[in-house]
Amino acid sequence: MEEQKRLRFIRTTPGKKMLGNVFILCSLVILVLPFWTIFQDILTRIVIHFSWFRFVAEVIVPYELKVVGVILTVLHFPVKVGNAYIEFTRPDKSHEAIYLIWNCVGWQSMVFLIITLITGLSGKHRLQTKIETIVLGILGTYLVNLFRLVLVIIMYYFFGRFFGLIFHDYISNLLTLIWLFFYWWFVYNFVLEDKNLPQRS
């Protein structure tokens, strides 16, 4: 009984510490959120002049737009997808076009993921479970980002540009934080294994 309690403590303590770190990160993000959109606008104008931005604009943006367009079409939203925009006619018959630029493709989510991976994988875990954690994090963050983009378009469609912008700039960013909380709770409870402990069956 005592041995089981000791193993449970060893397994759960790093997870609680990681969730604490994510909570601190979330708190900082919420504090700077009002200034974050201004910073992104300034950063966009700077980075857009660099050559590596062309790859994001010419490859990643059209790809994500096509994937989002397919999802919306499956959900029966009448959208038309271009290389850098999605257009549609809202229920009130007004025409809307939404442009996707480099800072909308989800790089912020990947940055947050990398920051938490550096901390979360710093312990003595089995290599296989570390690889599984990284793959799960990248795949999950990618899917969450697609879900976020789809939700933004849906908000634009039903509630118009003003609410769509509010949702895009503030509410949608919280989805990444919610995902990170769930992700680290899940991997510490079901994926990561300490080298010094017997493998889970």
Summary of the structure (lengths in Angstrom):
residues: 201
radius of gyration: 20.1
end to end distance: 18.7
largest distance: 67.6
contacts: 561
relative contact order: 0.14
helix: 75%
strand: 7%
